[in-house]
Amino acid sequence: MRRKLTTVLGERLYLGLYSAVSLGALIWLGLAYAAAPYVEAWPPMPAMQWAPVIVMPFACILVVAGLTSRNPFSLGAGSAGYDAARPGIVSLTRHPVLWGLALWALAHVPPNGDAALLVLFGLFAAAAFAGPPNLDAKRRARMGPDVWSDISGLTSNVPLMAGLAGRARVDRAGVGAWRLVGGIVLYLLLYLAHAPVIGVAPPGL
């Protein structure tokens, strides 16, 4: 369907319309959640409030590093200039942004026993986990099996699996300290904005 639409509309217009539809779906989800009744799946557990506080720094680092790194496999700054010898965050996982989103969604499940929130975060988690195999299939078809085999073997979908299998080492120098700092800054901004924007103060604030 995408090939047919891009042939008719052009790549730029297609991406613009796709982004508009995606944004509309997110707004609809937010409105649907706001209108949903509260149905308790489990009672509040104060200790579970710390789950997002602990997990979100890692999620933010993955998102910032993923969006600012060259990546021929997934969401990021594009594939042009990607160096398989210096893959940066891609040496940790081919899909850092999607794994960051998955961590964000899953970390917010334990402290929220509201059924509507479970549906909301469950949808985001499902989308994040469905994305990598879908993107891998598309990139493999585009690159061809030989090129795919050469460069994908140096990384993995599941974080750290390539390193544990002895196929690659995490390119810490390629990640860059500034991306780690950027992830922490994003985390602090989200942490401080949580109470005024979401209406719920995270623990410790």
CORJOGI-V155823 format. One record per pair of residues at least 12 apart in sequence whose ideal C-beta (glycine too) atoms are under 10 Angstrom apart, sorted by sequence separation. I is the first residue (numbers start at 1). J is the second residue. D is the distance in Angstrom with one decimal. If there is no record, write none. Layout:
i = [I | I]
j = [J | J]
d = [D | D]
This chain:
i = [2 | 5 | 6 | 63 | 70 | 72 | 76 | 108 | 109 | 136 | 139 | 140 | 153 | 155 | 156 | 190 | 5 | 69 | 70 | 76 | 108 | 109 | 139 | 154 | 155 | 191 | 192 | 73 | 76 | 107 | 153 | 154 | 191 | 72 | 105 | 106 | 152 | 153 | 154 | 155 | 2 | 70 | 71 | 74 | 105 | 106 | 108 | 109 | 136 | 155 | 70 | 71 | 73 | 104 | 105 | 108 | 154 | 69 | 70 | 71 | 72 | 76 | 105 | 106 | 107 | 69 | 70 | 71 | 74 | 76 | 105 | 106 | 68 | 69 | 70 | 73 | 74 | 75 | 76 | 104 | 105 | 68 | 69 | 73 | 74 | 75 | 76 | 104 | 105 | 136 | 66 | 67 | 72 | 73 | 74 | 75 | 102 | 103 | 105 | 106 | 135 | 65 | 66 | 71 | 73 | 74 | 75 | 101 | 102 | 105 | 106 | 65 | 66 | 71 | 74 | 101 | 102 | 104 | 105 | 132 | 133 | 64 | 65 | 71 | 74 | 75 | 102 | 103 | 132 | 66 | 71 | 75 | 101 | 102 | 131 | 132 | 62 | 65 | 66 | 69 | 101 | 102 | 61 | 66 | 69 | 100 | 101 | 129 | 66 | 67 | 98 | 99 | 102 | 62 | 66 | 67 | 98 | 99 | 101 | 102 | 61 | 62 | 65 | 66 | 97 | 98 | 64 | 65 | 66 | 98 | 99 | 62 | 63 | 64 | 66 | 67 | 95 | 98 | 99 | 62 | 63 | 66 | 95 | 97 | 98 | 61 | 62 | 63 | 65 | 66 | 62 | 63 | 64 | 95 | 59 | 62 | 63 | 95 | 98 | 59 | 62 | 63 | 94 | 95 | 61 | 62 | 93 | 59 | 60 | 62 | 63 | 95 | 58 | 59 | 62 | 63 | 94 | 95 | 58 | 59 | 61 | 62 | 94 | 59 | 60 | 56 | 59 | 60 | 58 | 59 | 94 | 57 | 58 | 59 | 56 | 59 | 55 | 56 | 59 | 55 | 58 | 52 | 55 | 56 | 52 | 55 | 56 | 54 | 55 | 52 | 53 | 51 | 52 | 55 | 51 | 52 | 75 | 103 | 50 | 51 | 52 | 74 | 94 | 51 | 52 | 53 | 74 | 94 | 99 | 48 | 51 | 52 | 73 | 98 | 99 | 50 | 51 | 52 | 75 | 79 | 94 | 95 | 99 | 48 | 49 | 50 | 51 | 74 | 90 | 94 | 95 | 48 | 49 | 73 | 74 | 90 | 93 | 94 | 95 | 47 | 48 | 49 | 73 | 79 | 91 | 92 | 93 | 94 | 95 | 96 | 47 | 48 | 79 | 87 | 90 | 91 | 92 | 93 | 94 | 95 | 45 | 46 | 48 | 73 | 74 | 90 | 91 | 93 | 94 | 45 | 73 | 84 | 89 | 90 | 93 | 44 | 72 | 73 | 84 | 87 | 92 | 93 | 41 | 42 | 44 | 45 | 71 | 84 | 87 | 92 | 93 | 94 | 44 | 82 | 84 | 85 | 91 | 92 | 93 | 42 | 43 | 44 | 72 | 73 | 84 | 89 | 92 | 41 | 42 | 72 | 84 | 91 | 92 | 41 | 42 | 90 | 91 | 40 | 41 | 42 | 39 | 40 | 41 | 38 | 39 | 40 | 41 | 72 | 73 | 87 | 38 | 39 | 41 | 42 | 72 | 91 | 92 | 37 | 38 | 39 | 41 | 91 | 93 | 36 | 37 | 38 | 39 | 73 | 90 | 91 | 92 | 36 | 37 | 38 | 39 | 72 | 73 | 91 | 92 | 96 | 36 | 72 | 91 | 92 | 33 | 35 | 36 | 87 | 89 | 90 | 91 | 34 | 73 | 88 | 89 | 33 | 36 | 74 | 87 | 88 | 89 | 91 | 92 | 96 | 100 | 32 | 33 | 36 | 71 | 73 | 84 | 87 | 88 | 90 | 91 | 86 | 88 | 89 | 90 | 33 | 85 | 88 | 89 | 104 | 32 | 33 | 86 | 87 | 88 | 89 | 32 | 83 | 86 | 87 | 88 | 112 | 85 | 86 | 111 | 29 | 30 | 89 | 29 | 83 | 88 | 111 | 111 | 29 | 29 | 62 | 25 | 26 | 58 | 70 | 69 | 69 | 69 | 68 | 65 | 65 | 68 | 69 | 65 | 68 | 67 | 65 | 66 | 61 | 64 | 65 | 68 | 64 | 65 | 67 | 68 | 64 | 62 | 64 | 65 | 66 | 61 | 64 | 65 | 61 | 63 | 64 | 60 | 61 | 63 | 64 | 61 | 62 | 64 | 60 | 61 | 64 | 57 | 60 | 61 | 63 | 64 | 59 | 60 | 63 | 58 | 60 | 61 | 57 | 60 | 61 | 56 | 57 | 59 | 60 | 59 | 60 | 57 | 58 | 60 | 56 | 57 | 60 | 56 | 57 | 59 | 60 | 57 | 53 | 56 | 57 | 56 | 2 | 52 | 53 | 56 | 52 | 53 | 52 | 56 | 53 | 52 | 53 | 49 | 52 | 53 | 49 | 50 | 51 | 53 | 49 | 50 | 49 | 50 | 48 | 49 | 47 | 46]
j = [14 | 17 | 18 | 75 | 82 | 84 | 88 | 120 | 121 | 148 | 151 | 152 | 165 | 167 | 168 | 202 | 18 | 82 | 83 | 89 | 121 | 122 | 152 | 167 | 168 | 204 | 205 | 87 | 90 | 121 | 167 | 168 | 205 | 87 | 120 | 121 | 167 | 168 | 169 | 170 | 18 | 86 | 87 | 90 | 121 | 122 | 124 | 125 | 152 | 171 | 87 | 88 | 90 | 121 | 122 | 125 | 171 | 87 | 88 | 89 | 90 | 94 | 123 | 124 | 125 | 88 | 89 | 90 | 93 | 95 | 124 | 125 | 88 | 89 | 90 | 93 | 94 | 95 | 96 | 124 | 125 | 89 | 90 | 94 | 95 | 96 | 97 | 125 | 126 | 157 | 88 | 89 | 94 | 95 | 96 | 97 | 124 | 125 | 127 | 128 | 157 | 88 | 89 | 94 | 96 | 97 | 98 | 124 | 125 | 128 | 129 | 89 | 90 | 95 | 98 | 125 | 126 | 128 | 129 | 156 | 157 | 89 | 90 | 96 | 99 | 100 | 127 | 128 | 157 | 92 | 97 | 101 | 127 | 128 | 157 | 158 | 89 | 92 | 93 | 96 | 128 | 129 | 89 | 94 | 97 | 128 | 129 | 157 | 95 | 96 | 127 | 128 | 131 | 92 | 96 | 97 | 128 | 129 | 131 | 132 | 92 | 93 | 96 | 97 | 128 | 129 | 96 | 97 | 98 | 130 | 131 | 95 | 96 | 97 | 99 | 100 | 128 | 131 | 132 | 96 | 97 | 100 | 129 | 131 | 132 | 96 | 97 | 98 | 100 | 101 | 98 | 99 | 100 | 131 | 96 | 99 | 100 | 132 | 135 | 97 | 100 | 101 | 132 | 133 | 100 | 101 | 132 | 99 | 100 | 102 | 103 | 135 | 99 | 100 | 103 | 104 | 135 | 136 | 100 | 101 | 103 | 104 | 136 | 102 | 103 | 100 | 103 | 104 | 103 | 104 | 139 | 103 | 104 | 105 | 103 | 106 | 103 | 104 | 107 | 104 | 107 | 103 | 106 | 107 | 104 | 107 | 108 | 107 | 108 | 106 | 107 | 106 | 107 | 110 | 107 | 108 | 131 | 159 | 107 | 108 | 109 | 131 | 151 | 109 | 110 | 111 | 132 | 152 | 157 | 107 | 110 | 111 | 132 | 157 | 158 | 110 | 111 | 112 | 135 | 139 | 154 | 155 | 159 | 109 | 110 | 111 | 112 | 135 | 151 | 155 | 156 | 110 | 111 | 135 | 136 | 152 | 155 | 156 | 157 | 110 | 111 | 112 | 136 | 142 | 154 | 155 | 156 | 157 | 158 | 159 | 111 | 112 | 143 | 151 | 154 | 155 | 156 | 157 | 158 | 159 | 110 | 111 | 113 | 138 | 139 | 155 | 156 | 158 | 159 | 111 | 139 | 150 | 155 | 156 | 159 | 111 | 139 | 140 | 151 | 154 | 159 | 160 | 109 | 110 | 112 | 113 | 139 | 152 | 155 | 160 | 161 | 162 | 113 | 151 | 153 | 154 | 160 | 161 | 162 | 112 | 113 | 114 | 142 | 143 | 154 | 159 | 162 | 112 | 113 | 143 | 155 | 162 | 163 | 113 | 114 | 162 | 163 | 113 | 114 | 115 | 113 | 114 | 115 | 113 | 114 | 115 | 116 | 147 | 148 | 162 | 114 | 115 | 117 | 118 | 148 | 167 | 168 | 114 | 115 | 116 | 118 | 168 | 170 | 114 | 115 | 116 | 117 | 151 | 168 | 169 | 170 | 115 | 116 | 117 | 118 | 151 | 152 | 170 | 171 | 175 | 116 | 152 | 171 | 172 | 114 | 116 | 117 | 168 | 170 | 171 | 172 | 116 | 155 | 170 | 171 | 116 | 119 | 157 | 170 | 171 | 172 | 174 | 175 | 179 | 183 | 116 | 117 | 120 | 155 | 157 | 168 | 171 | 172 | 174 | 175 | 171 | 173 | 174 | 175 | 119 | 171 | 174 | 175 | 190 | 119 | 120 | 173 | 174 | 175 | 176 | 120 | 171 | 174 | 175 | 176 | 200 | 174 | 175 | 200 | 119 | 120 | 179 | 120 | 174 | 179 | 202 | 203 | 123 | 124 | 159 | 123 | 124 | 159 | 174 | 174 | 175 | 176 | 176 | 174 | 175 | 178 | 179 | 176 | 179 | 179 | 178 | 179 | 175 | 178 | 179 | 182 | 179 | 180 | 182 | 183 | 180 | 179 | 181 | 182 | 183 | 179 | 182 | 183 | 180 | 182 | 183 | 180 | 181 | 183 | 184 | 182 | 183 | 185 | 182 | 183 | 186 | 180 | 183 | 184 | 186 | 187 | 183 | 184 | 187 | 183 | 185 | 186 | 183 | 186 | 187 | 183 | 184 | 186 | 187 | 187 | 188 | 186 | 187 | 189 | 186 | 187 | 190 | 187 | 188 | 190 | 191 | 190 | 187 | 190 | 191 | 191 | 138 | 190 | 191 | 194 | 191 | 194 | 194 | 202 | 202 | 202 | 203 | 200 | 203 | 204 | 201 | 202 | 203 | 205 | 202 | 203 | 203 | 204 | 203 | 204 | 203 | 203]
d = [7.3 | 8.3 | 10.0 | 9.3 | 4.1 | 8.8 | 9.7 | 9.0 | 5.5 | 8.6 | 9.7 | 7.7 | 9.4 | 8.1 | 8.0 | 9.1 | 8.7 | 8.6 | 7.6 | 8.5 | 5.2 | 7.7 | 8.1 | 6.3 | 6.2 | 8.5 | 7.4 | 9.7 | 8.1 | 8.9 | 5.6 | 4.5 | 6.9 | 9.6 | 8.6 | 7.4 | 9.8 | 7.9 | 9.4 | 9.9 | 8.6 | 9.4 | 8.4 | 8.2 | 4.5 | 9.3 | 9.0 | 7.8 | 7.7 | 9.7 | 8.5 | 8.5 | 6.8 | 8.4 | 7.5 | 9.4 | 9.4 | 8.2 | 7.6 | 8.0 | 8.3 | 9.9 | 8.3 | 9.1 | 9.9 | 4.8 | 9.8 | 5.4 | 8.6 | 9.3 | 4.1 | 5.5 | 9.2 | 5.0 | 7.9 | 9.2 | 5.6 | 7.4 | 7.8 | 7.4 | 3.9 | 8.7 | 6.5 | 4.1 | 4.3 | 8.3 | 6.9 | 8.8 | 8.6 | 6.6 | 9.6 | 9.8 | 8.9 | 6.8 | 7.4 | 4.3 | 8.0 | 9.2 | 8.6 | 8.8 | 9.1 | 7.1 | 5.9 | 7.4 | 9.9 | 6.6 | 6.8 | 6.4 | 5.6 | 6.4 | 9.6 | 4.0 | 8.5 | 8.4 | 6.6 | 8.1 | 9.3 | 8.4 | 9.4 | 9.9 | 7.3 | 9.2 | 9.3 | 7.8 | 9.5 | 9.9 | 8.8 | 8.6 | 4.7 | 9.5 | 8.6 | 9.5 | 7.8 | 3.7 | 9.9 | 8.7 | 7.3 | 8.4 | 8.5 | 7.5 | 4.4 | 6.0 | 8.6 | 9.8 | 9.5 | 8.4 | 9.6 | 9.9 | 7.6 | 8.5 | 8.4 | 7.2 | 8.9 | 8.0 | 3.3 | 6.0 | 4.8 | 9.1 | 8.5 | 9.3 | 10.0 | 7.8 | 5.7 | 3.7 | 8.9 | 7.9 | 9.0 | 8.7 | 8.0 | 9.1 | 9.5 | 9.1 | 7.3 | 9.2 | 8.1 | 9.1 | 8.6 | 4.6 | 8.0 | 4.4 | 5.5 | 6.4 | 9.9 | 8.9 | 5.8 | 8.6 | 6.8 | 9.3 | 8.6 | 9.6 | 8.8 | 9.0 | 8.3 | 6.7 | 9.9 | 5.5 | 3.8 | 4.5 | 8.0 | 9.9 | 3.4 | 7.1 | 6.9 | 9.6 | 7.6 | 8.6 | 8.4 | 8.1 | 7.0 | 9.2 | 9.2 | 6.7 | 9.2 | 4.4 | 7.0 | 8.1 | 8.0 | 8.4 | 7.8 | 7.5 | 10.0 | 9.3 | 7.2 | 8.2 | 9.1 | 9.4 | 3.9 | 8.3 | 6.1 | 4.6 | 8.6 | 9.8 | 9.8 | 9.0 | 7.5 | 9.2 | 5.4 | 6.6 | 6.9 | 7.9 | 9.1 | 9.4 | 7.6 | 6.1 | 8.0 | 3.7 | 8.8 | 7.7 | 8.9 | 9.6 | 8.6 | 8.7 | 4.4 | 9.7 | 5.2 | 5.4 | 8.4 | 9.7 | 9.9 | 7.7 | 9.4 | 7.8 | 9.7 | 8.1 | 8.4 | 9.5 | 7.2 | 7.0 | 8.6 | 10.0 | 4.6 | 6.7 | 8.7 | 9.1 | 8.5 | 9.2 | 5.9 | 9.4 | 8.2 | 9.0 | 9.7 | 9.4 | 6.0 | 9.0 | 8.5 | 8.1 | 9.8 | 5.4 | 9.3 | 5.0 | 9.6 | 4.1 | 4.7 | 6.6 | 8.6 | 9.9 | 6.8 | 6.7 | 6.2 | 8.9 | 4.3 | 9.5 | 7.1 | 9.9 | 6.9 | 7.7 | 6.4 | 5.6 | 9.4 | 8.1 | 8.9 | 8.6 | 9.6 | 8.6 | 8.3 | 5.8 | 8.6 | 6.5 | 9.4 | 9.0 | 7.5 | 8.6 | 8.9 | 9.6 | 8.0 | 5.3 | 9.2 | 6.9 | 9.6 | 7.2 | 5.4 | 7.7 | 9.6 | 9.9 | 4.3 | 7.4 | 6.7 | 9.5 | 4.9 | 6.5 | 5.4 | 7.7 | 9.7 | 9.2 | 8.7 | 8.0 | 9.9 | 9.5 | 6.3 | 6.5 | 8.2 | 9.0 | 6.4 | 8.3 | 9.6 | 8.7 | 9.5 | 9.6 | 8.5 | 9.3 | 6.2 | 9.6 | 9.2 | 9.3 | 5.9 | 9.8 | 8.4 | 8.5 | 4.0 | 7.5 | 8.8 | 7.1 | 8.0 | 4.6 | 9.6 | 9.8 | 7.7 | 5.4 | 7.0 | 9.8 | 9.1 | 7.0 | 5.0 | 9.6 | 7.0 | 7.5 | 9.6 | 9.3 | 9.3 | 9.8 | 5.8 | 4.0 | 8.9 | 9.6 | 9.6 | 9.9 | 9.3 | 9.6 | 8.1 | 7.0 | 5.9 | 5.5 | 9.9 | 8.4 | 8.8 | 7.4 | 10.0 | 8.4 | 9.5 | 6.9 | 5.4 | 8.0 | 7.6 | 9.4 | 9.3 | 7.0 | 7.1 | 5.2 | 8.2 | 9.6 | 3.8 | 9.1 | 4.2 | 9.3 | 9.0 | 9.0 | 8.9 | 7.9 | 8.8 | 7.9 | 8.7 | 9.0 | 7.4 | 9.4 | 8.0 | 5.3 | 8.1 | 9.3 | 9.3 | 5.4 | 9.8 | 7.0 | 7.8 | 10.0 | 8.7 | 8.1 | 7.1 | 8.8 | 9.5 | 8.8 | 9.7 | 5.4 | 8.9 | 8.4 | 8.2 | 6.0 | 8.5 | 7.6 | 9.4 | 8.0 | 8.7 | 3.5 | 5.2 | 9.2 | 8.9 | 5.2 | 7.8 | 6.2 | 5.0 | 8.9 | 8.4 | 9.7 | 4.4 | 9.3 | 7.0 | 9.2 | 9.0 | 9.9 | 9.1 | 9.1 | 8.4 | 7.1 | 6.3 | 8.2 | 8.0 | 9.2 | 9.1 | 7.1 | 8.9 | 8.2 | 9.9 | 9.7 | 9.5 | 9.9 | 8.2 | 7.8 | 8.7 | 8.6 | 9.8 | 5.8 | 8.8 | 7.5 | 7.9 | 6.1 | 9.5 | 9.7 | 9.1 | 8.7 | 9.4 | 4.2 | 7.4 | 5.7 | 7.6 | 9.5 | 10.0 | 8.4 | 9.8 | 9.0 | 7.8 | 9.8 | 7.1 | 4.3 | 6.5 | 5.8 | 9.5 | 4.3 | 9.9 | 9.3 | 7.1 | 8.9 | 8.0 | 7.4 | 8.3 | 8.4 | 3.1 | 5.7 | 9.6 | 4.3 | 7.2 | 7.2 | 9.3 | 8.4 | 7.1 | 9.8 | 8.2 | 8.4 | 8.3 | 6.9 | 4.4 | 7.9 | 9.7 | 6.3 | 9.3 | 4.2 | 8.1 | 8.9 | 9.2 | 9.0 | 9.0 | 9.2 | 4.8 | 7.1 | 5.5 | 9.1 | 9.5 | 9.6 | 10.0 | 9.3 | 6.9 | 9.3 | 7.5 | 9.5 | 9.4 | 7.5 | 9.8 | 9.1 | 9.9 | 8.8 | 8.9 | 5.7 | 6.7 | 6.1 | 9.1 | 9.1 | 6.7 | 9.6 | 8.7 | 9.9 | 9.3 | 7.0 | 5.7 | 4.7 | 8.3 | 9.9 | 9.3 | 9.4 | 7.7]
